[in-house]
Amino acid sequence: MATYQLPELPYDYGSLEPHYSAELLELHHAKHHASYVNTANELLDRLADGEELPAGFERALVFNVAGHHLHSLFWTCMSPDGGDPPDGELAAAIKDGFGSVESLKAHLDRVVETTMGSGWAAVAWDGLGRRLHVLAVHDHQGDQLLGLSPIFVVDAWEHAYYLDHRNDKAGWMHAFWAMADWNAAGQRFLAATQDR
């Protein structure tokens, strides 16, 4: 049976400094993300072995698989060469849906800064409505619209920023925008809009 694999980062652990410390990036990737991958695989092994599954099994599986998917996307939302604004069709869709890139960024800032506990801020394409949405994702899944294609995510869990920024979520977002890779998001946007 196929198993989930921890993806290699598209950059070295020290490549995002000074915006994201090598120590924090390694901890976040090699420990936190790896834990979601390992736990998802362990749960799937139990399912394949025909074990009697405890109450809450499905929730635990979704939590860990979704955590793996979101982190895999998150690593591609940052780049040592990031920080430039989006362009092309993604920029046009952002302007159409939010008025401006700065308005979208302010919306994402609010989602992260008001996250209570654990969660994510996400920008996702709605193929039926033909528009972008900003989502507040509780934990790794929450109560989300099905059928959306996430194109850009920001980790609002404390493990994503606390070592570098303590409880300063605004400081985390300021650092994040200096690394934001809108080019990769633009490619995901084009793929999502062509699929529907």
Buried (B, 14 or more C-beta within 10 A) or exposed (E): EEEBEBBEBEBEBEBBBEBBBEEBBBBBBEEBBBBBBBBBBBBBEBBEEEEEEEEEBEEBBBBBBBBBBBBBBBBBBBBBEBBEBBEEEBBEBBBEBBEEBEEBBEBBBBBBBEBEEBBBBBBBBBBEEEEBBBBBBBBBBEEBEEEBBBBBBBBBBBBBBBBBBEEBBEEBBEBBBBBBBBBBBBBBBBEBBEEE
